[in-house]
Amino acid sequence: MLKKNKNNGNSSASLANTRTLSTLFFQTVLERQFAEAERILESLRTKMSKNEWNRGYLWALNGIILAQRSGEERYTYLTSLDLNDEETLRKNVREFLKYVKSDFHAEYDRGFFSAWTDFLRTTLNVGKRSKQADKV
């Protein structure tokens, strides 16, 4: 759900590249390949324009990797979330999308919740592919 902001100057090609990198980041985090995820995150930092929406998005990515890596209680949301529970993941996606679409929230917050939405959607897609592979 990366956003093309009128003011950020992203071309379609660079936006597509950023989306691909974000998806790859989420997949590597889910596979617990943290060194690779860190490299991808650094690449995203250099490619994304400096604006509030992107700052929120990148901050969320940083939090996602920290939470997955540590598994500590202080990251309650992610550590208490069952990444295999499709229904709960879908419910959280819908909730986060409300924040993303709300004019009440600042651009930073919308970027932050967009990252979480993208992460949960990637988690759902990885789970679907895994279930399909199990059937074969």
Secondary structure, DSSP 8 states (H G I E B T S, - for coil): -----TTT---HHHHHHHHHHHHHHHHHHHTT-HHHHHHHHHHHHHHS-SSHHHHHHHHHHHHHHHHHHH--TTSHHHHH--TT-HHHHHHHHHHHHHHHH-TTS-HHHHHHHHHHHHHHHHHHHHHHHHHHHHH-
